[in-house]
Amino acid sequence: MKPWHVLVLVPVALFAAFGPRERTEPARWALLVGISDYTNFGDEIGGDLPGAANDARAMRDVLVARWGFQPENVKVLLDAQASRAGMQAGLTQWLPSVVRPGDLALFFFAGHGSQKWDTNADEDDGLDETICPADVLRGNTDRDIADDELGGWLDAIPTDNVVVIFDSCHSGTATRAVTPFARPRALKRNVKQDVPRPRGARSVTDPQATAKEQKSIEAPDKIVEIAAAQPDQVAVDAVWPGEGGADPTYGGAFTTNLVRNLWQVPTDASYEEVFTMTKQDLKRQRFAQNPQLSGGARTRGLFTVAAGAMMAAAPPAAPAVAPTPPAATPTPTPAAPPPAATPTPVAPPPAATPTPVATPAPTPLEGTPEKGAEPVTPYTLGPGEPFVPILELPSPGEAVLGGGSAAGITERSLYQAGDAVLRVVGVDPDRARAVVVEKELRGLQAVRRDTLAVGARARLVAYRYPEAVLRVSVADLPADARAALAEPLVGLAGIMLIEDPVAFAHLLVRPRRGEWVLLGLDGATRQVIPAATAAAAAAALAPVLRLEFGAHQLAVIENPAHPFDVAFAFEGEKTTFKLHDIVKFRVRAGRDGYLTIIDLPADGKVTVIFPNQYDSDNFVRAGQEVVIPTPSMRFDFTAQEPTGRGIVRVFVTEKPLVVPFAQTESGFAQGDATQAELVFQALRKAAGQPPIAGSDALPVANWATASIVYEVVK
């Protein structure tokens, strides 16, 4: 969005049928907008958005369950409710009438962005940026909400603590192919062609001026502004496959990752930290959009109010619901990639300890503890520790957990609430079904089922990672080309070639005038392969797919529990390097442990760069900053050929992480990209046995990880 301007607004009537009640504590308020059904547009690219309404619902769930927003303080406008009149009333009547100085006001928008003619000469390109209500029009911009107008509405909210989140974009002109798995969140309307230029409007002189202007502008101190993409980029509405054959879900690439991070991070995290996590998630998943964060308060703790502490949420009685049922959402095309497990943790600054919430009296469940089990003390959730709420107890021995796939919950993962251990048996977008485990428990502080209660908080103790299979669509290739590509991939079970044109794939291969183009699910070009013959093209593409598979495997090894912090960065915070640049890493862990750094560059060789034969002492102390290369190594790392993207991941483990790669003459353990699975197998050994015999879930309490996607250029 453009710079914010203070405007003088006249008083307006109340949006709701009630005013602010008498209170002494600061409060949190939110207006959440999600538009999947655009009244004057169809189920088309640039029209309806299957995931936008889901984004608003998911945001409400996490704000209420984890971040101290009272349900009655959150207004959700979906589809037709989010008309221009409805959005204006929410922003200019309801929020100003209930918000007081010191309160937090949040505005979230998931839907289309667009542009309109600039009539006040404040835009170099002659166009104002807009967000699009549900009743936006094709042939004129009368119902658009321009950035100047929105800025005035936000300035009029009587608090210095305003958060604005946009999952939309204004650019529909980026070079990008159409795929069944993503839609741009930019309205199908070319203002310069479809809307007559009004008298007094400036002519368009520089089509890139908006991007140049906005990249250099900060939101004012009172506002934290988070946008899903840069002004000249496309933010996408993506498809996310359900687990175990479940129906796919739909949501913004940015919001899906942001909401999961809000479920999983400790409550003392800052806006900047969660933004960085989400930005890295998008890079790991290879979405070609780069979110932006601005505002002087971005280092502030998430959703803090004037009292300075994150007030803990009251136990929710039910999952978030909209004020009225939304308009029917069009049926979109099939699935897109699962979110890469959990984002990169960053060491948070100290913050005030939140006030714990009183748990309702427990509801006893039938049954007795395992015979011979020793009495144990129930686990007590630590201050700020991530959790999901128990929403329901449908029958003895069963529980419904909040968050669902939006919180990153997977089937067969293990949770603990009090002295009960729960195994997840089914996952929906907003909730998960779990059963109490009574037998074969081991190695957990609380090992028996005794009591559970609606509103209790469950913490993750072991995570079952989804299978890391890279699905590649070859539906557009002729039969002989498919066969040619399958031959060099024989025996590599982790890469699946998909021939059904509507079946979900992470990557798509399409022929184009004597070449093959490798596309991401969002339509962005990953690689162009010359195709003089099908055999030659297949031989050139196969190693690219092996590299993509290795990166995919490393990308998903995140720890959703964040048991302790790992701050990991290239020196100077760089992520792009020119050939022969010196490369250094800085690592600081929040707990003693063994440090391991693994690199997968563009050459497809997975390398354990620390420890190595030059410095095998990889034990680090909590709070100690380690710079790699260490003085003992007596050499520098430099950026080398080939150019391209890579991913580097750091682990800090309670026990040494021993990856069984072959030792090379250079002194480093190394394997092929297809052997990245060995890293996960080594982590399983270092993390120890799961708390239930026979479980395939990985314990999460004694290790932490972080990763960075980087690029080497000429």
N, C-alpha and C positions, 0 to 999 in steps of 0.2 A: 504494500500500500504506500501512498504518498505521505509527505509530512503531515502531521496533525496540526490543525488550526483551531484556535479558540474562537468560538462564535457565541454571540449573545442569543439565547433562546428564551422564548416566553414560557411561563409555567403551563403545564398541561395537566389534564385529569389523570386520575389513577388508572393504571392498566388492570390491576386486580381489584377485587371487591373488598380489599382490606388494606390498611396502611401499616406502617411499622409499629409493632407492639413495643411497650416499654421494656427496655433491656439495658444492661450495663456492660455486657461483654461484647466485643467486636464479633461480627458474623461474616459468613461467606455466602455470596449470592451468585447465581449462574443463569445465564440465558443461553441455551444450546439450540442450534438450528441445524437440521439435516434435511436436505431436499433430494429425494430420489425421483419424484414424479413432477416434472415440469409441465404445467397445464397446457401450454401452447406449443409444446414440442413432443415428439414421439419417442419410441424406444429405438434410439439411433445414436451414433457417435455425435457428441455435442448436444444431445438431448437428455433423456432420463439417465440417472446415475444410480445403479442398483445398490451401491454401498453407502450412500451418504446418510440416509436415515439410520442405518445400523451404527454409523459412527457416532451420531448424537446419543443414541441409546447406550452404547458402550461407554461413552464419556460420562454419562449420568451415573451408570453403575459404579464406576471406580471412584468418582468424586464423593458419592454418598457412602460407599462401603469403607473407603480407605482414607479420605482426606478431609473429613469433618464437615462436609456440606450437609445441612439438614434437608430431608426430602422436600419439605414445603418451601425451601429457599431456592429450588432449582426449577426453572421453567423450560420445557422442551417443546419446540415448535417443529413439527414434521410435515413435509409436503404442503398441502393446501393451507395448513395453519401458518406456514411461513410465507405468506403473501407480503407484499411491500407494506401494507397497512399493519399486518400483524407484527412484522419485525420492527417497524417504526414505533409501534405502541410499546413493545417490550423494552426498547432501548431508550425511548424518550419519556415514557410514562412510568412503567413498572419499576425499572432499576433506579431512576432518580427518586422515586417515592419511598423506596425501602432501604436504600443504601445510606449509611451515615459515615462521617469521617472516621477513618480507621478500619472500616470494613474492607473486604475484598470483593471486587466485582469482576466476574469472568464472562466474556462473550466468546462463544465457539461457533464457527460457521463451516459446514461441510456442504459444498454445492459448487455451482459454476461461478466463474469469474468472467468478466468481459471488459469492454471499453465503451466510452461514449465521447462525443465531441467535447473538447475543452472550450468553455465559453468565458472563462475568466483569465485567460492568458497566463496560467501558471504552469503549463506543461510544454516542454520543449518539442515534444512530438505531436502536439495538437490534440491529444487524447487523454481523457481522465480514465483511471482504472475504476472498475465497479465490481460489486458482488451482486448476484442475480437472485432475487426472490422467486418463489414458485410461480408467480403470475407474470414473469418477465415476458416481453413481447419480441417478436421477430423483427418487425419493421421499424420500431423506434425504441428509444432508451428511456422513456418516461418513467418506467417502473424500476429501472436499475437504481442501486444505491451507490453513489459515487464516493470516492475516498475522501474528498473534502467534506461531504455531507456526513459520512460516518464518523470522521474525525471530530466534527462538532458535537455530534450526539455523545460520543465517549467522553469528550472534555467536560460535558455538562454533568456527568455522574459525580456526586459530591464526595469523592474519596481520592486519595493519592495512590491507591493500590488497585490498578486495573490490569487485567490480563486478557489479551486478545489472541485467539488461535484461528488461523485460516487454513482449511484444507481445500484450496481452490487455486485456480491459476488464470492468468489473463492472456496467455500465449497459446494460440491454436495453430501457429504457423511453423512450429519446429518440425524438422525433417524426421519423420517417424512412420513406420509401417503400422498398418492396422492388424491387430491380433484379436482372437476371441477372448483374451484373458485380461484386457485392460482398456479403459476408456479415459480420454483426457477430461479433466474438470474445467474445460473452457467451453463456453456456449458456442453453438454452431451459428455464428452471426458475424459477418465481416462488416464492421461499422462503416468503413470507407466505401463499401459497395452497397450495403443494404439500408443504410440510414442517411437521409439527406443531411448535408451539412447546414446547420442553422446559421442565420445571419449573425455575424460577429465572431463565429468560431474560427480558430486559426487553422491554416492548412497544415497538412502533415509534411514536415521537412526531414526528419530523421527517424526512420522506423525503429532504430535501436536506442533512441534517446531515453525512453522510459526506463529501460534496464540500466543505462549508465547513470541516470539521475538517482534511481532508488537505491542502488547499491551503495551510495555514499551518504545516505540519510539514515539517521537514527530516530527511533520513536522517542518521545519525551520521557523524562524520568518517571512520571507517574504510570507509564504504560510499559508492560512487557509484551512485546509483539512477537509471535511465532508464526511463520508462514511455511507451508509445505514445500515450496519451491522458490527459486529465484524468479524475479519478474519476467525474465525472458524464457523461462522453462515451463515444461508441462508437468503438472501434478496429476497422478493417475488414480482412478477408481479401479481396484484390482479384485481378482477372484482368488479365494484362498480355499484349497481343497479340505474337505472334512476328513477326519481321521477314521480309519477302519471302515471305509465305505460310506461314511456319513455324507449328507448333502453338503455341497460347497457353501461357503459364506462369502459375503461381499463387503468390501470396505476400502477406504482410502489407504494407499500404501503407507502414507505418513501416519495417519491416525491409528491404524492397526498396530503399528510399532510403538507409537507414543502411549497408547492405552495400556499395552502390555507392560511397558516400562513403569508406568504409574502404579500398576498392581505390584510390581516386583521390587522396586527400589526401597531402601530405608526412608523413613519420613524426614530425615535431616538432609536429604538431597536438595540441591538447588535447581532452579530453572535451567541454568547453563549446563549442569551435569546431565540432566535428563535429556536435554536437547542434543548434547554430544552423543549420548548413547543412541538416540533415535537416528541421528545423522549417520553414525557408523552402521546401524542396522540396514539402512537403505543402501549403503555402499556394499555391504556384504551380500545383500540380496540382489545387487546389480541393477537397482532402479536408477534411471538416468535423471533423477531430480535431486537438487541440493537444497535442503531447507535453510531458512535464515532466521536469526534471532536478533532482536534489537531492543533497546530500552535500557535506561540506567539502572533498573532494579533487577537485571537478569541474574545477578549473583545471589539474590535473596533466596531464602529457603522456600520450597514449593508451597504455595497457597498459605503462607503465613499472614497473620493479621496484626493489628497494632500491638497486641500483647507480646508479639515476638515469638510465640511458640505455635507449632502446628497442633491445634486442638484435635484430639482423637475423635474418630467418627463414632456415633452411636450405632449399636448393632442393628443392621437393617432387618426389617420384617419381611421384605420381599424384594425381588430384583426390580431394577428400575423399569418404569413403564411410562409411556407417553401420556399427556393429558387426555387425549382421545385416540382411538385407533387410527393409524396412518392410512393414507390413501394407498391403494394397491400398488405394489412395486412391480415393475415389469420383470419378466423372467429373463435373466441375462444368460450369456453363454458360459460354458463350463469353466472349471476351476483354475486357480493360480496358486503360486507357491506358498508352502507353509512358511510362516515367519521363522527366520533363523533363530533358534532358541533364544537366549537372553542377551541383552546388549552389553557393550563394554562398560564395566564399572569404572568410575572415577572417584578418587578420594574426596569425600565431601568435607566442607569446613565444619567446625564445631557448631552445633545448634542446640537450642533449648530442648530439654526432654519433654515429649508430649505427655499430657495427662492421661493415664490409663482409664479405660471405660469399665464401669462395673458390669460384670457378667451376670445375666439372669440366673436364678436358681436352677441347677441342673435337672434335666429330665432323665430319670433312671432308665436304663435299657435292660432287657432280660438277659439271663445267661450268667455264667460264672467264669472267672479267670482260668487260664490254663492251669491244670493241676501241677503243683510243685513249683509254680512261679514265685519268686521272692517279692515281698511287698516293695513298692517303689514310690518315689515322690513324683507327682505329675509335673510335666514340663510347664514352666511359666514363660510366656512370651516376653522377650526383652523389649525395652523401650525402642520404638522405631522399627522393630523387626517386621519384615514383610509377612502378610497373612492373607488368607481368604476367609470370609465369614461362612458359618453354617447357616443356611437359609431355612432348611426344613429337616425334620426327622420323620420321614414317611412311615417307617415301621421299625421295630426293634432291630438294631444292628445295621441300619441304613442311615445315610446322611446325604443331604444335597448341599454342595459347596457353591458359593458365589464365584463369579468371574468366568468360569468355563474356558473355552478356547481363547477368549479375549484376554484372559489372564495368563495364557500359556500353559494351561493344565493339559496333561496328556493321559491317556488310558494307561493303567497299571502303575502310575506314579503313586507314591506313598506320602500321606499327610499325618500329622499328629495334632490332636486337640485334647489338652489335659492328659489323662492317662489312656486315651484311646488312639489306636493306630488304624488309619483308614486307607483302603486301596481303591483307587479310582477305577470304575468299571464302565463309565460312559461319559462322553463330553458333548455338550451342546454349546452354542455360541456364548451364552450368558450364565451357564451353570454346569456342574458336573455331578454325576451320581457316584457315590462311594459306599463301600461296605466295611464294617468293622472286622479287623483281623484278630483272631484270638489264639491261633496256634503257630508254632514254628517261629516265634519272635526271638530276636537276639540283638545284642549290641546297641540297644536304645535305652535312654534313661527311663522312659516310661514304656513298659512293655505289655501292659494289660488293658483290656477294655473294662471300664467301670461305668462312667457317666458321660453323657454328652448333653448339650443344650443348644437350642436355637439362639443364634447371636454369638456363640462362642467362636474363637478365632483358631483357625487351623494353619499350622506352618508346614512347609514342604520339608521332608526329610530324605527322600530319594526320588530322583527324576528319571522317568523312562523316556529316553530320547527316540524321536521318530526315526524310522529307517532312512538312511541317507542315500536315496536313489535319485539320480539325475535323469529326468524325463526329457527326451529330445524328439520333437515332432518332425517327421520326414514325410508327412502327408502330401506335401506339394512336389516331392521328387518323383520322377518316373520309377517304375519298378526296377529297372536295371541299376539306377543310381542308388536306390535303397539297398539292393543286394551288395553293391560295391562298398557302401559305407559299413554295412554289418560285418563284412569279412575282417577288417583290422580290429574290430571290437569284440571278436569272439572270445569268450572266457571272462569278460569283464562284466560281472553281474550288476555292478553299480550304475551302468549306463543303459537306459531302456529306450529303444527306438519306438516311437509311437506313430502308427499309420492312420489311426482314426483322426480325421481333421478337427473334430470338436472335443477330443479327449485332452485333458490338461497336460501341458508340457512347460518345463522351465525355459526351454530354448526351442527355437524353430529354425529349420533349414529350408531356404527357399531359393529356387533357381532364378537367375536374372541375367539375361544377355551374356552368356558365356562365362558366368561365375556363379558360385553359391554364396548366399548371404546368411550368416548366422545372426539371428535376432534374439533379443531378450523378450520375455513375456510382455513387456511394456512397449514393444515395437522398436526399441533402440537397437542400432546396429552394433554387434559385438565384433564381428570379423567378416572380411570379404575374402573368399577363396577363389583363385582362378580355376576354371573348369574346362580346360581343353578337352579332357575326357572325364567320364564319371570315375574311372579308377584313379586318375591323378588327383581329382578333387577330393575323393574319399581318403586317399593317402595323406593329403595335406590337412584335412579336417580332423582326422582321428586323434592326433596328438593335442589339438586344441580342445577337443572334448575331454580328453584325459585330464588336462590341466583344469578345465572347468569343474570336473568331477572332484578332483582333489581340493580345490578351493571351496566347493560346496560342502565337503566333509569337514574341513577345518572351520568353516563359517558357523556350523550349527553347534559346535562344542562350547556352549555358554553355560554358566551356572545360574539358574533362575533364582536361587536362594540368596545370593550375595552375602555369604557368611562373613566375609571381611573384604576390605577395600584393596584393590590393586590399581595404582596409578601408573599408567604405561604410556609413553610418548616417545617419538623421535625428538632428538635435541633440536630446540628451536621450534617445536610444534609443527614441523614440516611434514607433509605427506606426499609431495611431488619432488623428485630428484632428477637432476640432469646426469648424464653419463659421467662417471668418475667423481661425482660429489662424495665427500666423506659422510658416512652414516653412523650415527651414534644413537643408542637407546638409553632412556632413563626409566627406572622401575623403582617403585616404593610400595611395599606391602604392609597391610595393617596387622599382620600376624607373622611370627616366625615360620619359616618353611624353606623348601627347596625350590629354587628358581630354575625354570626351563624355558628357553625361547626357541620357537620353531618357525621357520620361514619357508614360504612357498612362492618363489618369484615366477616371472613369466617363462623361465626355461623349463618349468614343470618338475624341478627337483626339490623334494621336501627335505630340508636340512635342519638338524639340531645345531643351532649356532652357539648355544650356551646351555649346559657346560660343554667343554671340548677338551682335546688333549693338551691345549695350552693353559687352560685353567679349569680344573675339574671341581674346584671348591664352590659349589653353588648354594650353600646354606646361607640364608639372609635373615637378619633380625628385623623385627617389627619396627617400622618407621625409618629404617636405614635406606638411603637412596643409593642405588647401584647403577653405575654407568658401564654400558657394554659398547666396545671392548673394554675389559678391565686392564689395569696397568700390567698385570701378569701376562697378558696376551701379546703385548709389544707389537701390535700392528693395528691398522685401521681397516674397517669395512668401507668399501666404495661401491657406488651404484654401477652395475655392469650390464652388458648386453645379455639377453635381448631386451629391448624396451617393452613396456606394457605394464599391466597391473599385477600386483602381488598382494599377499596377505601374510602378516606376521602375527603370531599368537604367543602370549606369555602365560605360563602356569606357575602358581605358587602352591605347593602341595605339602601335606604333613609328612609324607614319606617320599623318597626319591622317585621321580618319574623316569623310568628306564624305557626308552623307545628302541625296539630291536632293529634299527637300521644298520646297514653295513658301514664300517669305518672306511673312510677314503684316505688317499695319500695326503690330502690337504689337512687332515686332522679333525674332520667333522664327520658325524654320522649322517648318512644321506640315503634317501629312498626315492622311488618314482612317485609321481603325483597320485597314482592309483593305490599307493600304499599308505595314504593318509589315515586309513582305517586303523593302522597299527598305533597311531597316536592315541586313539580312543581306547584301544585295548590296553595300552600301558596306563592310561588314566584310570581305567577300571581297577587295575591291580593296585595303584597308588591310593585310590579312594577307599578301598576295603570292601568287605562284604555288605550287601544290603541288609536292612534290619529284619527281613523276612526270608527264610530259606527258599530258594528257588526263584526269587524275584529277579527280573532283568532290569530293575531300576537302579540307578547309580546314586550312592550316597552323596550328599551335597554339602555337608557341614565342615569338611576338613580340607577344602581346596577352593581356589578362586582363579579366575582367568580374565584376560582382556585381549583384544585384538585390534589391529589397525589395517585398513586397506590403503595401499600406497601405489604410486605409479612412477616408473622410470621413463624419462623422455630424453630425446636427443638435445 
